[in-house]
């Protein structure tokens, strides 16, 4: 267990014939996301929040995490459907709009 906790997960190479998935999250002082395929990480993203953005409501931080992840990995996601995973209820409203 100690060995597994101290080793970074191995990143998989992207396969453009498979579906990409985004997992996004936010905390009080940062945002992060993982780009996945079939449960295997392709890339990671994180960003520390500064200034006024630390005071944003949680749903704004969660949406900001999603926007930044989409900007970061646009070249993977632009021409294909993909899946977004978010643990924040207010963002699930967006799904019902399309």
C-alpha positions in Angstrom: 0.0 0.0 0.0 2.8 2.4 0.9 4.4 1.8 -2.5 1.2 2.5 -4.4 0.6 5.7 -2.4 4.1 7.0 -3.2 4.1 6.3 -6.9 2.5 8.6 -9.4 -0.1 6.9 -11.7 1.1 6.1 -15.2 -0.4 8.3 -17.8 -2.0 6.5 -20.8 -1.6 7.7 -24.4 -4.8 9.1 -25.9 -6.7 6.9 -28.3 -8.8 9.2 -30.5 -11.2 6.3 -31.4 -12.3 6.1 -27.8 -14.4 8.5 -25.7 -12.7 11.1 -23.5 -14.0 11.9 -20.0 -13.3 14.9 -17.8 -13.5 14.9 -14.1 -13.5 18.4 -12.5 -13.5 19.6 -9.0 -12.9 22.7 -6.9 -12.0 23.5 -3.4 -11.7 26.7 -1.3 -8.3 27.6 -2.9 -7.9 25.6 -6.0 -9.4 23.8 -9.0 -8.4 20.6 -10.8 -9.3 18.2 -13.5 -8.3 14.9 -14.9 -8.7 13.8 -18.6 -9.4 10.1 -18.8 -10.2 7.3 -21.2 -11.7 4.0 -19.8 -10.7 5.1 -16.3 -7.0 5.6 -17.2 -5.6 9.1 -16.7 -4.4 10.9 -19.9 -3.5 14.2 -18.3 -3.9 16.3 -15.1 -4.6 19.9 -14.6 -4.6 22.1 -11.4 -4.6 25.7 -10.6 -4.4 27.7 -7.4 -7.1 30.4 -7.0 -6.0 33.9 -6.2 -7.7 37.1 -5.0 -11.4 37.4 -5.5 -11.7 34.0 -7.1 -11.2 32.4 -3.7 -14.4 34.1 -2.6 -16.5 32.7 -5.5 -19.4 30.5 -4.6 -18.8 26.8 -5.0 -20.8 26.4 -8.1 -18.8 29.2 -9.8 -15.5 27.5 -8.8 -16.8 24.2 -10.2 -17.8 25.8 -13.5 -14.5 27.6 -13.7 -12.7 24.3 -13.2 -14.7 22.9 -16.1 -14.0 25.9 -18.3 -10.3 25.8 -17.6 -10.2 22.1 -18.3 -12.0 22.6 -21.6 -9.5 25.3 -22.6 -6.5 23.2 -21.6 -7.6 20.1 -23.5 -9.5 21.6 -26.3 -7.3 19.9 -28.9 -8.4 16.5 -27.6 -12.1 17.4 -27.2 -13.0 19.8 -30.1 -14.3 17.3 -32.7 -15.8 14.6 -30.6 -18.4 13.9 -27.9 -17.0 13.5 -24.4 -18.3 12.9 -20.9 -18.1 15.4 -18.0 -18.1 14.2 -14.4 -18.9 16.7 -11.7 -19.9 16.2 -8.1 -21.7 19.5 -7.9 -25.5 19.5 -8.2 -25.9 23.0 -9.7 -23.7 22.1 -12.7 -26.0 19.1 -13.5 -28.6 21.7 -14.5 -26.4 22.5 -17.5 -26.9 18.9 -18.8 -30.6 19.2 -18.8 -30.4 22.2 -21.1 -29.1 20.3 -24.1 
